[in-house]
Amino acid sequence: MGMAVAQSRDADTATRTQQLVGMVVSHTHWDREWYLTFERFRMRMVDMLDTVLDILDTRSDFRAFTLDGQTVLLEDYLEMRPGEEARVRRHVREGRLLIGPHYVLADGFLSSGETMVRNLLIGGQVAERFGRVMKAGYLPDNFGHPSQIPQLLAGFDINTAVIYRGVRHDKSEFLWQSPDGTNVFTAFLPEGYCNANVLSTSPQLFAESTRETIERLRAYATTPYVLIMNGCDHMSPRGDLEDAIRSINKEVDDTIRLEQGTFEEFAVFVREKAPHLDVVAREFRAGRPGRITPGVISTRMYLKQTNFRAFTMLERAAEPLSAMASLLGERYPATYLAYAWRKLLQNMPHDSITGCSTDAVHRDMMARFGSVLDVGEELAHRGALAIADRAARGRPEGPAGFLTYNVLPALRRELVRQRLHFLESGAEFHVVDAGGRTVATQVLGRKPIKIDYSARFETFDADGKPYPVVLAADKAQRAAIRSEKRWQRWVGEEVELLFAADLPGMGYATYEVIPGPSAAPTTDLRSGADWAENARLRVQVHRDGTFDVVDKRTGGSYRGLGALESGGDRGDEYTFAAPQQDRIATTRGARGDVRVAESGPLRVTFEVRVALDVPLELAPERVRRSDKRVALPIVTRISLAAGGERVEVSTTVENSAKDHRLRAVFPAPVRTDVAHAHGQFTVDVRPIELTSEERERELLKDEEREETTQPHRFFVDVNDGSSGLAVLNRGLTEYEVERTGDGVRICLTLLRCVGFLSRDDFHTRAGGAGPYLATPDAQCQGTHQFDYAVVPHAGGWVEANVHGQAESFVTPVHSAAIATAIDTPVRSFVSIDAPEIVFSAFKLAENSDDFVLRVYNIAPREAQGRVRFGWKPASVRLAKLSEQPLQELAAHDDSVRLTLRPSEICTLLVSRPA
């Protein structure tokens, strides 16, 4: 896949004949959890680090030990060995124990972009606490690498990457370039991170094979230096490593020499030789020589969905709401957020979030996710209440109402769900905005409810979490509740309301609940028993749960969208493998019932119930699915909103089948060879078909077939330049685009159900990928809900603002109740006028009282836009991802202008009001 290094014949000959230096890096690769739980692996890790510290204390000739590029191991170690911190600090400061730069070895494709930034930020903080961070991005076992890794590393002053899996290149050193043009020196490990592990067990064996190993590495090398990796999974070093090296150097001829070293030294030595280095600008997802086991993108989809909820809660609720409250004078909850981010990152390692560990490991993960969500939800709740309290402070009591929050720095019109509590049933009311205009509303439901209130008017749902609710009571009733200063119970009525909110960029708008009816504005939504339309789209729903969409703006027609298909899977947690004799079961043509669940005027929702008849499991010989069948109940809700440009779908599946993959399918009459998939701070363009060489090659040991299933974050789009179709999702991480007779179809994976951590008896991978262990939880039995949407559009995805639709779809709207007049009823804290400049973070800086605003250019072209602040900052500075300031930006009153390269990430440090 890579281009050959452009060297002269003389230079090539010189490389082969001069002495080759094998730089021996002593290391371990430590999976924090995998085939054992975290606690069991930690006990072994403590033993390993005890050994490392003893060696560093007693062997002055032991050059250095590399602790796997992740600093969480030190926190885990010192929790068990608190008395060893001084020892650890001494060896780190001396440069003999190399730690960082990451907090964990996170999977790149399943982490959010912001999670990847925090991984380096927190990893660096931990390393600096002990004295020094290793300036090499060591990612040995990650299942492929996103294209933005170089820009992320460079943002922390790291100019070297060391990687293995997913890379196919004919030289072991090159310049890896991100889509924005940033590049870092990269060392590729063509034979992996264990190519000299025998040095730690039987050094005499290595002497016998030294020449063969180094000659293979020489073929990749651009200089006389090659990396010799002394270590492997969960291995401890040998104290007599230098003795073994001296012994080996005596046994090999003068053309080879081994010496201990580090990744940083290797990068310096190679650069000093000034070789010509290829510039490689792409993500790495090749299946050889270091396989990426692509099935992990969809294994245990419940983990991916929960991860989506967790990082969304931190990035798009807790942090920005807390930051806005801090602008108004509230204390920023830095320690709570730091705790939540650490807990989230501890679920991101490449054997954790990927779902390829034992059932016990993933049960532990769900508990960690629970902690993140609890903290995040509570902080979001507190932030929303604090902003409302500050906005209402000192103001007279008024009608019941609520502040509705938008954390995106762009104007949004959203349908917002709000709960109202009335102390008597059947109350009539209407909602007005800050200008006193009646807004369009739709009552979703009314029910009698026993309402418990404290003096703060908080109420709680069944699992004990507070939720935003408006008490629509008069002043006297509210005063009575306050006077009691205790919980009171009222038998009243809860009304679930949908209303159309016009929200400013990163701010709030105020709405009031007014007693009595009022004429509501009309909308463009019309519907019948099985169809709905607005000014942009028309939707026809079928009895099998599929639907057709006509884009009125282009005349484009998309038929049979949303069918579910179940195919067999004889693979394992790492790799998908269809049985040789497979039968695809589909909902297409099923006879269900269509009913109108919501009838407008803001949203029409159709509910379709069908049963998908599928084989129960694989037959015993595992080459086909069993004859025994089971019906999977499926409930699909299809919604169209007034003025909406997307059709939203929520599908609930009761899964009782095993050994299968369930996908939702979206045909599009589009001729294209590529798909556009939202990734980490960029949109990746990927071919939809394999090359003939990739399809036909014979698998060698430890290799796997290339796959056309791919990872994505918020959307995947297919278009021919004049029209297209995008599929948006919430936490569904895998897609595939397949060619059809009249175009393509997007396949969105909902479930991939398997029963083993690893097997070695299927055709898509040569050999196992881990221990042969049963993992019954990975069959994903039970009830699952999936949320996705389709966006038909004209032109390409950028022109159609597909990314804006996706941001809206995945970003929740929050609210807080008020019962006073508001001094500033509509307020924007941050707004950006360029839709291509996309939000990533708004938070308080780690080491100053400034605010951090992080955005990126999602488009494949330069973007310009103005950032406006809801206050006049004393300064606005451009900063690195590490939050180190770079330069002052010219501010014009309350705004600065940005010009961003394609896929460039931009971090601003914004001071408080001048």
CORWO-V763985 format. One record per backbone hydrogen bond with DSSP energy under -0.5 kcal/mol. NH is the residue of the N-H (numbers start at 1). CO is the residue of the C=O. Records with the same first field share a line. If there is no record, write none. Layout:
BEGIN
NH=CO, CO
END
This chain:
BEGIN
7=5
12=8
13=9
14=10
15=11
16=12
17=13
18=14
20=255
21=224
22=20, 257
23=21, 226
24=22, 259
25=23, 228
26=24, 64
27=230
28=66
29=232
30=28
31=29
32=30
34=36
41=37
42=38
43=39
44=40
45=41
46=42
47=43
48=44
49=45
50=46
51=47
52=48
53=49
54=50
55=51
56=52
57=53
58=54
59=55
60=58
62=59
63=61
65=96
66=26
67=65, 98
68=66
70=67
71=102
72=103
74=71
75=71
76=72
77=73
78=74
79=75
80=76, 77
81=77
84=81
85=82
88=84
89=85
90=86
91=87
92=88
93=89
94=90
95=92
96=91
97=91
98=65, 96
99=97
102=69
103=119
106=104
107=348
111=107
116=112
117=113
118=114
119=115
120=116
121=117
122=118
123=119
124=120
125=121
126=122
127=123
128=124
129=125
130=126, 127
131=127
132=127
134=99
136=134
137=160
138=136
139=137, 162
144=142
145=284
149=146
152=148
153=149
154=150
155=151
156=153
157=154
158=153
159=157
161=185
162=137
163=187
164=139
165=140
166=290
167=164
172=220
174=186
175=278
176=174, 184
177=175, 280
178=182
181=178
184=176
185=159
186=174
187=161
188=172, 186
189=163
190=188
192=189
195=192
196=229
197=194
199=196
200=197
201=198
202=198
205=202
206=202
207=203
208=204
209=205, 206
210=206
213=209
214=210
215=211
216=212
217=213
218=214
219=215
220=217
221=217
226=21
228=23, 226
229=227
230=25, 228
231=229
234=29
235=232
241=238
244=240
245=241
246=242
247=243
248=244
249=245
250=246
251=247, 248
252=248
256=253
257=20
259=22
261=24
266=262
267=263
268=264
269=265
270=266
271=267
272=268
273=269, 270
274=271
275=270
277=275
280=175, 278
281=279
282=280
284=145
285=283
286=166
290=167
291=289, 702
295=574
296=293, 574
297=294
298=295
299=295
300=752
301=298
303=300
304=300
305=301
306=302
307=303
308=304
309=305
310=306
311=307
312=308
313=309
314=310
315=311
316=312
318=313
319=314
321=317
322=318
323=319
324=320
325=321
326=322
327=323
328=324, 325
329=326
330=325
334=332
337=333
338=334
339=335
340=336
341=337
342=338
343=339
344=340
345=341
346=342
347=344
348=345
350=105
352=349
353=349
354=349
355=352
358=34
362=358
363=359
364=360
365=361
366=362
367=363
368=364
369=365
370=366
371=367
372=368
373=369
374=370
375=371
376=372
377=373
378=374
379=375
380=376
381=377
382=378
383=379
384=380
385=381
386=382
387=383
388=384
389=385
390=386
391=387
392=388
393=389
395=392
398=819
401=818
402=511
403=816
404=509
405=814
406=507
410=408
412=503
414=412, 501
416=414, 499
418=497
419=468
420=495
421=470
422=420, 493
427=424
430=514
432=512
433=437
436=433
439=431
442=498
444=442, 496
445=496
447=494
449=492
451=449, 490
452=450
453=451, 488
454=458
457=454
461=465
464=461
467=459
470=419
471=469
472=421, 470
473=471
478=474
479=475
480=476
481=477
482=478
483=479
484=480
485=481, 482
488=453
490=451, 488
492=449, 490
493=422
494=447
495=420, 493
496=445, 494
497=418, 495
498=442
499=416
500=440
501=414, 499
503=412, 501
506=408
507=406, 504
508=827
509=404
510=825
511=402
512=432
513=400
514=430, 512
516=428
526=533
528=531
532=539
533=526
534=537
538=550
539=532
540=548
541=530
542=546
545=542
547=561
548=540
549=558
550=538
551=549, 556
552=536, 550
553=536
554=551
555=551
558=549
561=547
562=665
563=560, 665
565=663
566=585
567=565, 661
569=659
570=577
572=575
573=756
581=623
582=580
585=566, 583
587=564
590=587
592=543, 590
593=609
595=593, 607
597=595, 605
598=605
600=603
604=640
605=598
606=638
607=595
608=636
609=593
610=608, 634
612=632
613=611
614=612, 630
616=628
619=624
622=619
625=581
626=617
630=614
632=612, 630
633=631
634=610
635=652
636=608, 634
637=650
638=606, 636
639=648
640=604
641=646
642=602
644=641
647=790
648=639, 646
649=788
650=637
651=786
652=635
653=784
654=633
655=653, 782
656=654
658=616
660=753
661=567
662=751
663=565
664=748
665=563
666=746
668=744
670=668
672=670
675=686
676=717
677=675, 684
678=715
679=682
681=679
684=677
686=675, 684
688=673
695=691
696=692
697=693
702=766
703=700
704=287
705=764
710=735
712=733
713=678
716=727
717=676
718=725
720=723
724=793
725=718
726=791
727=716
728=789
729=714
730=787
731=729
733=731
735=710
736=747
738=736, 745
740=743
743=740
744=668
745=738
746=666
747=736, 745
748=664, 746
749=734, 747
750=662
751=662
753=660
754=752, 778
757=773
765=762
766=703
767=765
773=771
775=755
778=775
779=776
780=777
782=655
784=653
786=651
788=649
789=728
790=647
791=726
793=724
795=722
800=796
801=798
802=797
805=801
806=802
807=803
808=804
809=805
810=806
811=807
812=810
814=405
816=403
818=401
821=396
823=391
825=823
827=508
829=505, 506
830=505, 506
831=868
832=409
833=866
835=833
837=834
838=836, 856
840=854
841=854
843=852
845=850
851=910
852=843
853=851, 908
854=841, 852
855=906
856=838
857=904
858=836, 856
863=900
865=898
867=896
868=831, 866
869=894
870=829
873=871
874=912
877=909
878=887
879=907
880=884
882=155
883=880
886=878
887=878
889=876
891=889
892=895
893=891
894=892
895=892
896=867
897=890
898=865
900=863
903=857, 859
904=901
906=855
907=879
908=853
909=877
910=851, 908
911=875, 909
914=872
END
